[in-house]
Amino acid sequence: MSRVLAVCCVLLLASARHAAAEWQITPMIGMTTLGSTTIFDPEAGTDQRHWNLGGAVTLFGSGIVGAEVIGIWTPGFFDRDDLAIVGSNRTVSLMANVIVTTPRRWTEYSLRPYVSSGLGLMHVSKTDNPEGLFPVNLNLPGFNVGGGAVGFLTDRTGVRFDIRYHGLLNPSDHGEIAFGDVHLRYVTATIGIVFRGGIPLHR
């Protein structure tokens, strides 16, 4: 997975050298929902809605294909509001994606749709109460697929809407922390503020 992320960084740097390169930095906030896992979940909290925080760094050349790194952190993924069985817990998805969008000239100041997909790491950690029972601390190979739209309010700032499915590439056995092989999947819906640069823009 480190090789996948390294390849994505190379793609981003190569795109940045292009004369027409455009970069976007997007801090995001949203919800993680429709979670499912075979990891021991005493509160049955994974299918609840949880707040998440994330961010994306995206680069395009002059065409419709670009590259991005996107990360989403979901604290309390195993929590349920009315229970207190689970201690500190979280999931993190860090992915290197290929992103495809419409030509810039078609949608400069309207919504610009996109789709993206790629590979990376899915991290999950959890400690149940009493302290130390069934601890989980895993970094697992995963994938994501999603899409959304970006709308620019000014030359340099806009809003991004994103919905994304995250899942493991290969369910695997990790002992007594799960019922059988470890499965993990969830959907994230986020909104973010886009900061754009790298190209001269005019209304």
Buried (B, 14 or more C-beta within 10 A) or exposed (E): BEEBBEEBBEBBEEBEEBEEBBBBBBBBBBBBBEBEBBBBBBBEBBEBEBEBBBBBBBBBBEEBEBBBBBBBBBBBBBBBEEEEBBBEBBBBBBBBBBBBBBEBEEBEEEBBEBEBBBBBBBBBBBBBEEEEEBEBEBEBBBBBBBBBBBBBEEBEEBBBBBEBBBBBEEBEEBEEBBEEEBBBBBBBBBBBBBEBEBBEBEE
